[in-house]
Amino acid sequence: MAGGVELGFAAVVGLGGGWRLRSAYFPSKVGGRPAWLGEAGLPGPAALRCGRCQQPCAFLLQLYAPLPGRPDAFHRTLFVFACRGAACYRLPGPRGPLCVFRNQLPRRNDTYPEEPPPEEPPAGPAAPPRRLRCGAALCRVCGCLGPRACGRCRRAAYCGPEHQALDWRRAHRWGCGQRAGGDNSGDAVPEENEFLFPEYEILIEPEEPEFPVDRSADPGEEQGAVDTSKDPKEQEELGATGSAGKAFQSLDEETLEAMAKHETEEDRIFRKFKERVAAEPEQIIRYCRGGEGPIWVSGENIPEEEDIPNCSCGAKRIFEFQIMPQLLNHLQVDSLGESIDWGTLVVYTCADNCGEGNEYLEEFIWKQDFSAGSI
């Protein structure tokens, strides 16, 4: 990604366009199953369980974010996972129902060719993969590592008993064992299920700089101009009205000034947040690794430097991107009771960008909520 703040927007994937969201095309995307980058060292089922309810987390989004000038990070993707349980989002702070992993590869690697991927769709259907090319099995429900196999057919893989039970109720009970009769249709992985978040492509655009309003004209001159086309009596009446209007305007400005003095720090922070996103209210991602920090939705629960742990290599972690509340509108998580919610999710990654392509390294994510007064 380029320098400066870049914004991400959710785009509906058109019919037949799902191939662009597969691993070979290095996508940035929301929902569906993860399009894994490297095939070694994927996070296991235990690493992808919610820190509160211990249920499996669903894939939320991934950002393709290679680092210029770093041959070891010619390909680089960040993966975010989120719990589906609304109650797990009641508390702000670190991790909890969320986790984020980083993986990177050099240009020359064992998985992808050195040339950019073609712009044309591949031959054949773009069905969700059952296995990685290295042979590792993937869960039929969530697309994460699937070390658990169906005890009957031994072909369907799962990350754990929760997804095995879900798939049995939903589809596998009718397809299990069909291959014994020469029918391979039971092996096909269903494209969608109720555990997955809806899938979108993330389109990245640079944030446009803000331009000040042109105030070259003197507003006092415009307001003070006299229309000589009117007769003297009418001008006198207008002058009186204008004087009253100026008095009212002055009073209004004084009132506004008094209100501004009583604006709390909490109000100021939320106002700045709204002003910053007003030009592009549909943004779901703000990306600026090591540059401009996040924009906060509240003065409460902003992490201090000591709240952000160093990487396992010992290096500090720096801000890389934040997930905006607008994403919630695309996830179909509203309910009559409690819903998944956040003000913003802020991701910090290793400043040294340590590691190699043979592992997925966990990074740090912080959840901030809206304050009660700003909702």
Disulfide bonds with the S-S distance in Angstrom:
none
